[in-house]
Amino acid sequence: MSQRPSKKGAGGGGGGGGSSSSSRKQQKPTTTSDPNSPESFEAELKALAAKAKQDTFTKHLTTQLALYFNSLFLLTLAAAFSVVSQLTLSPVYGSIPSGRWHSYQTMAASFIGWSSNVALYRHLPFHSPSYLLPVIALWIPTVQFFLFKFSGVFTAWYGPSITEGLTYFPLMTITAACVATYTEQIDLSLLPAPKFIKDAIPGLGSYSYFLVAEKIFRHILSIDAGESFVKTRIGAELGLALPYVLSAPSKLLLWTVPALVHTALWNTHVQTPMALASLNTTLVANNWAILDRKESLTGYISVVESLEQGFRVLRCDHSLLGGEWVKIQEMPQFKDNVVGETIYGVFAMLEAVRLVKMPEPIKDSEAKALVIGMGVGTTPAALVAHGIDTTVVEIDPVVHEFAAKYFKLPEEGKGLTTVIQDAVTYTSDLSSTEEGKESFDYIIHDVFTGGAEPIPLFTLDFLQTLEALLKPGGVVAINYAGDFSLPPPAVIIKTIRTVFPTCRIFREHEKPASTPDSDSSEKKSKSKSDFDNIVIFCTKLNPALSGGKIEFRRPTERDMLNSPARQGFLVPKHEVLDRDLVSADGAKGEVQDHGILTANDTEKLARWHEQSALGHWAIMRVVLPPVVWENW
């Protein structure tokens, strides 16, 4: 530090001119960096312009992302509600009637909402129609509850449309209006496409996304259905309402308090012990009771008992999987029966596979049987009682649980093996192994749910798999519940005959007397419905070598298992001939004109199944009273 002054002083004596020049050179840059200089002002303007440009781009990007997010958010919730809405209708109307007009309502709501978004924004007394969405969503369970009380008046023809018209339809309409407003602001200027394509992209893209999301949610909700509260019908509706509430809170939510109170205290559709107790209070007053209930893979499953008539049934949505007489089993002469007393004769008729005469008689102790579909376990229990090693394939674990708990299903491992899997996969895997091929003496095909048969289990492909599993000297019995006034029974029968050459067909009840044809197809399907269970008995034997006809041996007392139902229905009585079947054009006796049902061609059967399901709905309303169906 002491050297700097001496150095400065030396410089001042001998080099003053050089020091002054150096000082001026050092000050020059300072002059150019003056904030008031034109150069600095220009640099500052450029910096501000760059910052403004960056801020504009960031804001634009943020705005565009928000528009996309809001649109996809609302479309995702609407797609989930679409699936849950149909599920909630199915216990009251059946799965097939519930979906008849659903897609059309979705399209109509989308069109109305999309085209009226500007009007809604102008005339509603609040900032955005989105504030209505949580209100509508929270009221849906309550509105459904009260509308279901009128299902007998609406019928399955109109009830689903009326119910969704007052619940799902307004939700979808407001959703479409909000999405239209969001997507109108999306910037597609950089997209290299004509203007008419750019104008169409928001609408087509939104609807396409909705359909994909709907399909995904249908799969998601089928996984572990009923395992948690949000995986139940009402639980899912409430769970979907929560995001609406969080995204659009407002004072309008005060209007939902009555709906929330009703759902919490009086809605018997909620899967809680309190709701079940409340439901049974209503049902017991009408001589009915629900012993248990769960929501599961195939639908809403419950065990319903008639306190007055003394029978018990297993319900799946708006159909019955089977039932037993409880009061008969309590009588002294039937108390020791090892099998339940079925209320449906068709299940006893299926046991007639043991009565079919074959070139080489099948011994029960050496026989193996495969049963597709559990029901309440009537047929499997009888086969086990006769000493037959029986395997049952059932897709729904709750059906198996309730059959074992509330009906006379034998214990697992004591002649009975239950496989919880879809039948298509199980039989396909089994038939591909050497030990699986031709391994069963009897195959009983007994599946029914939702008011119609599962179509994939009646295709040529599936029946060919069953044929591969059946021994050459074995017998197959296929139960088909259908409407004889429609073509499906003829289609199914021809498909079966394509695989199994020798068959005989019987219906559970005698066919009704014929009535004059009606001009109206709707009246025809309502007034001329001839819904009944039929059993098709078939073998793999060549008709030319087997005499061309299946014959049944006379049953013994042991075959009857001390059962009144088996005494009345075990031996098939009401044979179905080709002339009893309806062709695709409404004529009878032209089975050969139908073609067969394949996995890639199921649309024709699905179309007729709609009418069949509507007829079945009316029958179920006679079997059980509306108070049971409507209150779940």
Salt bridges, closest charged atoms under 4 A:
GLU42 OE2 - LYS46 NZ 3.63
ASP55 OD2 - LYS51 NZ 3.18
GLU164 OE1 - HIS102 ND1 2.87
ASP187 OD2 - HIS60 NE2 3.36
ASP199 OD2 - LYS195 NZ 2.92
GLU214 OE2 - HIS102 NE2 3.85
ASP292 OD2 - LYS405 NZ 3.67
GLU295 OE1 - ARG233 NH1 2.94
GLU305 OE1 - ARG312 NE 2.76
ASP317 OD1 - ARG233 NH2 3.44
GLU351 OE1 - ARG566 NE 2.95
ASP364 OD2 - ARG354 NH2 2.84
ASP364 OD2 - ARG558 NH1 3.39
GLU401 OE2 - LYS294 NZ 3.06
GLU411 OE1 - LYS414 NZ 3.47
GLU412 OE1 - HIS400 NE2 3.73
GLU438 OE2 - LYS540 NZ 3.70
ASP441 OD2 - LYS471 NZ 3.43
GLU467 OE2 - LYS540 NZ 3.61
GLU508 OE2 - HIS509 NE2 3.86
ASP517 OD1 - LYS528 NZ 2.77
GLU522 OE2 - LYS526 NZ 3.39
ASP530 OD1 - ARG507 NH2 2.74
ASP532 OD2 - ARG507 NE 3.07
ASP532 OD1 - HIS509 ND1 3.18
GLU551 OE1 - ARG504 NH1 3.96
ASP559 OD1 - ARG354 NH1 2.96
ASP559 OD2 - ARG553 NH1 2.82
GLU575 OE1 - ARG504 NH2 2.74
ASP578 OD1 - ARG497 NH1 3.01
ASP580 OD1 - LYS511 NZ 2.79
ASP601 OD2 - LYS604 NZ 3.74
GLU610 OE1 - ARG100 NE 3.74
GLU630 OE2 - ARG621 NH1 3.59
